[in-house]
Amino acid sequence: MTGADHSLKELEAEPSLTERAGKSIREAIIDGRLTPGSLHSVQSLADGFKVSRTPVREALIDLASDGMVSFERNRGVRILETSVHDLEEILAIRILLEVPAAFRAATLATPEVLTEIRAELELMIAASAEDDESTTMFHDRRFHVLINQASGNNRLAEYVDKLRDQILTRGVSTVGRSRPLAAVVEQHTAILARLEARDPDGAAAAMKRHLTNTGALLLKQEGGRDLETGLGWDELVVG
């Protein structure tokens, strides 16, 4: 076999049009420009994003597999709403996945990764001091992604990130309603402290407290769930 065939076309470095269309539609769903429950034709979305139908349709197929939209025969595509039941299931899955991930990250995270996680926390602190919810939650998300990646399982990190999108399609947030930004930052500070101390049990416990508290507040806020009845999450097997 000879060397590289120089007649082959160099691959484009930028994302494909389908990927870019998917990213734009996902962002529009999360920020509410595409309202949960609303129905759209592929053509109207293509016109709105000023691209052809094909990449939009392909992007929508991917989003359907992520549980963000559904195709309705002869009607178009509907932006899915997240029910309270969906919310509870998603939060329970996050606990099952992210608590063991924090346990592993406390051992496996390199000093460089811990520095990256701390940088995200510092950016959260700065944004929360300005009462900037959007920026705070952006770095909150990156904080979790880095911990999940540090567990050694990139597929887990990607899956959990998509689960967060499914919660956001409902437009739910505890910030400013059930708790202030400072409380969110405080819980992340506790997680990082245990990661930096190389304390797997402590990191797992801090992550579980954070996710359980977040879930309980969301369900109380969105579904009127009485927190005193318990959610059954303390009994979840997490490793």
DARAFEN-V799709 format. One record per backbone hydrogen bond with DSSP energy under -1.0 kcal/mol. NH is the residue of the N-H (numbers start at 1). CO is the residue of the C=O. If there is no record, write none. Layout:
BEGIN
nh:NH co:CO
nh:NH co:CO
END
This chain:
BEGIN
nh:8 co:5
nh:20 co:16
nh:21 co:17
nh:22 co:18
nh:23 co:19
nh:24 co:20
nh:25 co:21
nh:26 co:22
nh:27 co:23
nh:28 co:24
nh:29 co:25
nh:30 co:26
nh:31 co:27
nh:34 co:28
nh:37 co:79
nh:38 co:35
nh:40 co:77
nh:45 co:41
nh:46 co:42
nh:47 co:43
nh:48 co:44
nh:49 co:45
nh:51 co:46
nh:57 co:53
nh:58 co:54
nh:59 co:55
nh:60 co:56
nh:61 co:57
nh:62 co:58
nh:63 co:59
nh:64 co:60
nh:65 co:61
nh:67 co:64
nh:68 co:63
nh:70 co:78
nh:72 co:76
nh:75 co:72
nh:76 co:72
nh:77 co:40
nh:78 co:70
nh:79 co:38
nh:80 co:68
nh:87 co:83
nh:88 co:84
nh:89 co:85
nh:90 co:86
nh:91 co:87
nh:92 co:88
nh:93 co:89
nh:94 co:90
nh:95 co:91
nh:96 co:92
nh:97 co:93
nh:98 co:94
nh:99 co:95
nh:101 co:97
nh:102 co:98
nh:103 co:99
nh:104 co:100
nh:105 co:101
nh:106 co:102
nh:107 co:104
nh:108 co:104
nh:109 co:105
nh:114 co:110
nh:115 co:111
nh:116 co:112
nh:117 co:113
nh:118 co:114
nh:119 co:115
nh:120 co:116
nh:121 co:117
nh:122 co:118
nh:123 co:119
nh:124 co:120
nh:125 co:121
nh:126 co:122
nh:127 co:123
nh:128 co:124
nh:129 co:125
nh:131 co:128
nh:132 co:127
nh:133 co:131
nh:136 co:132
nh:137 co:133
nh:138 co:134
nh:139 co:135
nh:140 co:136
nh:141 co:137
nh:142 co:138
nh:143 co:139
nh:144 co:140
nh:145 co:141
nh:146 co:142
nh:147 co:143
nh:148 co:144
nh:149 co:145
nh:150 co:146
nh:152 co:149
nh:157 co:153
nh:158 co:154
nh:159 co:155
nh:160 co:156
nh:161 co:157
nh:162 co:158
nh:163 co:159
nh:164 co:160
nh:165 co:161
nh:166 co:162
nh:167 co:163
nh:168 co:164
nh:169 co:165
nh:170 co:167
nh:171 co:168
nh:176 co:179
nh:177 co:174
nh:178 co:174
nh:179 co:174
nh:184 co:180
nh:185 co:181
nh:186 co:182
nh:187 co:183
nh:188 co:184
nh:189 co:185
nh:190 co:186
nh:191 co:187
nh:192 co:188
nh:193 co:189
nh:194 co:190
nh:195 co:191
nh:196 co:192
nh:197 co:193
nh:198 co:195
nh:199 co:194
nh:203 co:199
nh:204 co:200
nh:205 co:201
nh:206 co:202
nh:207 co:203
nh:208 co:204
nh:209 co:205
nh:210 co:206
nh:211 co:207
nh:212 co:208
nh:213 co:209
nh:214 co:210
nh:215 co:211
nh:216 co:212
nh:217 co:213
nh:218 co:214
nh:219 co:215
nh:220 co:216
nh:221 co:217
nh:222 co:218
nh:223 co:219
nh:224 co:220
nh:225 co:219
nh:229 co:226
nh:230 co:227
nh:236 co:233
END
